[in-house]
């Protein structure tokens, strides 16, 4: 073998080791994120369905602009000291307008409620605790594993790990395809070879997709830390000057039809989705929405109007922003497939599940390799896989039930304990294993 | 020897490259159909042809056809930029 070929083989072996160890220690995290991500892409659709069928909240026919002013006024009278109020406009026929209201409870604790408004008759037709909703569970589980302290960063590390296994997988792919061709799966072989074949074929087939999901996920998860470290500021973070007392600001009457008409005149391409009256004394209305056909994060375009005159104070049209701003706002849309309708979301869910399958198939290969001497059988391997899968499903179900029927805080507390305990156990296991391995090697040398 | 070299070029390089672009092309195609597909007929038609070319070239595994389909989609992406 020439020196050059030996060097190439050595570096490929290094990439294989990286693929192996990163995949092994983060496989379970990648599997959870794959499953929750496949569900998370449908959050708006799932939530609409629940509001319609579980809460039986629908809108009667809306002629022209949705009507909700009277209901919003009733809510502000009922909760005069509310901290923030966001009106979400209906996106489809029969859908209700939603008011996301944050109020202060005794002991300065915030509570967040969703109120549903029939946007045809301007009538309150239902409410729920925002934190305990299924939509919030799906989002929080995927975004931070329900762990409030550093769950988001952990998910970011999961994204980074997926990127590493995807790239190293591509580098070592050729080594494993010397006598095989895509997309052939060897027939009449044992479980290990079948899983290894599926691992290679699916891994390479969905590589670009998984890489995009991994890199955008890593950015979204590590975003708060990275922004702090590199001093990155959030684009579109306009703050209007305070001109009055917050109480007076909250009590100002708003003609929502006039506000929407002004938005249509000032920013015709904007499809308003959320309306946020100020509560800090700036006397403004923030209108956030989308521009049709663009691949950017939802509701990132905005227009700020004066509450008194409905004149524009600030406008943010993502089309006219710098490349850096546009790049910043493209991440979430690319990650959640929120730019091409339901069909694209279905494709995202299917392709997203491949990373979950890859973590399982990779684990099967690992078990076989580890138990080679003990003669691993398909039955024992499948038992291990089923046990791990059931534990993950149990974790997801228990946290979901606690979150839906007891409370978000309790679910988050339990998830925090479970995740951090597992993490510490995993790190200790890895350290002990490494220590034993190096110790045995040293003893061998002596 | 030639067959082995051919196998390496196709299986180790062209197929992964074709699959990589097929992922992007599929998302791109669905996005265009879901948004402004019918307003830019020629572009949408070319994109559909490109998707079909990439898919069939991966099944046929002819070196020239794989090169052509990869190049065609890359040109379409450049036009977009």
Contacts between the chains, C-beta under 8 A, distances in Angstrom:
chain1	res1	chain2	res2	distance
A	170	B	16	6.4
A	173	B	12	7.1
A	173	B	16	6.3
A	174	B	8	7.2
A	174	B	11	7.5
A	174	B	12	3.7
A	177	B	11	5.2
A	177	B	12	6.4
A	180	B	11	7.8
A	181	B	7	7.2
A	181	B	10	7.9
A	181	B	11	5.3
A	181	B	15	7.9
A	181	B	61	7.5
A	182	B	11	6.4
A	182	B	15	4.9
A	182	B	19	7.6
A	182	B	58	7.6
A	204	B	15	7.6
A	204	B	16	5.6
A	204	B	19	5.8
A	205	B	19	5.4
A	205	B	23	8.0
A	206	B	23	6.6
A	207	B	16	7.1
A	207	B	19	6.7
A	207	B	20	6.0
A	207	B	23	7.1
A	208	B	19	7.5
A	208	B	20	4.4
A	208	B	21	7.4
A	208	B	23	3.7
A	208	B	24	5.6
A	209	B	23	4.6
A	209	B	27	7.5
A	292	B	35	7.1
A	293	B	35	4.1
A	293	B	36	5.2
A	295	B	31	7.2
A	337	B	27	7.7
A	339	B	31	6.0
A	339	B	35	7.8
A	340	B	27	7.3
A	340	B	30	4.9
A	340	B	31	3.9
A	340	B	33	7.8
A	340	B	34	4.1
A	340	B	35	6.8
A	341	B	30	7.7
A	341	B	34	3.9
A	343	B	30	5.4
A	343	B	33	7.9
A	343	B	34	6.5
A	344	B	27	6.8
A	344	B	30	4.7
A	344	B	31	6.3
A	344	B	34	6.3
A	347	B	26	6.6
A	347	B	27	6.9
A	347	B	30	6.3
A	351	B	23	7.5
